[in-house]
Amino acid sequence: MSETPLTGFGNHFSSEAVPGALPVGRNSPQRAPLGLYAELLSGTAFTAPRAVNARTWLYRREPSVRTGAYAPLSHVLLKTGAKEGVDVPPDPLRWHPQDLPVAPIDFVDGLRTMVVNGDPDAQTGCAVHLYVATATMGARAFANVDGEMLLIPQEGRIRVTTELGMLEAGPGDIALVPRGLVFKVCPVIDGTPVRGYVCENYGAAFRLPELGPIGSNGLANARDFEAPHAAFDRGPAQPWELVRKFGGKLWRAPAQASPFNVVAWHGNLVPWVYDTRRFNTLGSISFDHPDPSIFTVLTSPSDTPGWANCDFVIFPPRWLVAEDTFRPPWYHRNVMSECMGLVYGQYDAKEEGFRPGGLSLHNSMVPHGPDADAFDKASGADLAPRKLDATLAFMVESRWRLRPTEFALKGGALDRSYADCWAPLQDRFQEG
């Protein structure tokens, strides 16, 4: 019988892979059960308000201090913070999907940074990366001290092994790994290529958005986020490589045993997976296309209310029923910066050119909107109720300007004719 999922965003969970491994009535007894070591993982300052305080107690076979010294690890395509982006004109940008590599490559080596802003040392901003993997990580593990990592699979299913247990995710799912938690990502089927996107959040941890007058239900429901059950490597000790992202650079250290040695844990700082097909999509049932903020799944607030450090927004299947309305997203200039990806299907504002696995960037106040074909089609469409189906796009929106990397501009996938999609739009004004 499969285990009942641990469900609920922000819940406090307890899980043990071996009965009796969790202490009762205290966190750090003089002698932890079963000869384990008690270790606390803090995701917030000790004095953070209780409503947002995040930490988990781990009961492990060896404490995480038991590693060798860290040395630099080169990764020329992984970038961090605004300082490692490139200045570009205020033009709309779009990228075609990257080709899958032929040679074996694992998740860490397959990361490619596309856009960056902020500064992880100041705990502001975010980055959007692409990932690709054709091989497992084997005896290699990764931890990101600079930020939490939101994984958005686009092709193929991935297995995310963490200190707290294992998760699986495929296209249509998202998975989050908290800052500092050790993990590895591998294709579920060894040798099968996988690829997708990563939103790396340097700022305040992602949380569910406030619902305001929507009420107590809607959008992403807390009960649909699933955390893993405790699981640990039971095999004999063998050499491992630990890779840590710290201060915008990668570092590696040797270890004599698997870091996935947590036999039990309890807390609310956990990795999770969420099926976006469970998102309760809201929309207009009278007229006008509503603001895209109603599609927000997660938000990382900044110090200014309503101006997010980073929002994660999806555009899932939904019914379009508004009357006397141009139903695609309107033409827009936004003080926020928008980076979009397409997991599958077709985005309703772009008839051609925006392909699954691709990416677009519309920085602060850069005009964007439906291409000419989408405008003509929507302007003359029969406004009967219509289901927009078999599609999933997402947007990472930030108050900070997103700077593309040198790889994004010179890596061969930049669509240099993107702006041509608006060229056929003509002056249709008729006075009188």
Number of C-alpha atoms within 10 A of each C-alpha: 3 4 7 8 12 19 19 17 20 21 17 16 18 16 20 19 17 13 10 12 20 25 18 11 7 8 17 17 12 7 11 18 16 16 12 20 19 24 18 15 15 17 21 16 11 11 7 11 10 8 7 14 16 22 19 20 21 26 28 24 20 18 16 14 7 12 16 13 10 14 13 12 14 12 15 12 16 22 24 27 24 23 14 19 21 16 13 11 8 12 15 14 23 25 24 17 18 18 11 12 12 8 8 13 18 22 20 20 17 21 23 24 27 27 28 27 25 25 21 21 14 11 16 22 29 33 29 27 23 25 23 27 29 23 21 22 19 12 15 21 22 24 24 23 18 26 27 26 25 22 25 24 25 27 20 17 21 28 17 24 22 27 26 30 25 20 20 19 23 23 19 20 19 21 24 22 24 22 24 20 19 22 24 23 25 25 26 18 15 12 14 16 23 24 27 27 27 23 24 25 27 28 24 20 20 21 15 17 17 12 12 7 6 11 8 9 10 14 20 23 17 16 13 19 23 21 27 24 20 23 22 23 15 10 8 7 11 10 12 18 21 22 23 24 19 17 15 18 17 20 20 20 16 17 21 13 20 24 27 24 24 29 28 29 30 22 19 22 25 28 27 26 23 23 17 20 13 15 20 15 18 14 18 15 12 11 14 18 17 14 11 13 13 18 22 23 21 20 24 23 22 18 10 9 7 10 18 21 28 32 26 22 20 24 21 24 17 16 16 19 19 19 15 11 15 18 22 20 17 16 13 13 15 15 15 20 22 23 22 20 28 25 24 18 17 20 24 18 21 18 17 13 17 23 19 21 22 23 28 20 25 25 27 18 15 19 14 20 17 21 23 19 17 17 23 12 13 18 15 9 11 9 16 10 11 12 11 16 12 11 18 22 22 21 24 22 27 29 24 23 20 30 24 23 25 17 20 22 18 9 13 12 17 20 17 11 10 18 14 11 17 15 10 10 13 8 6 6 6 5 4 3
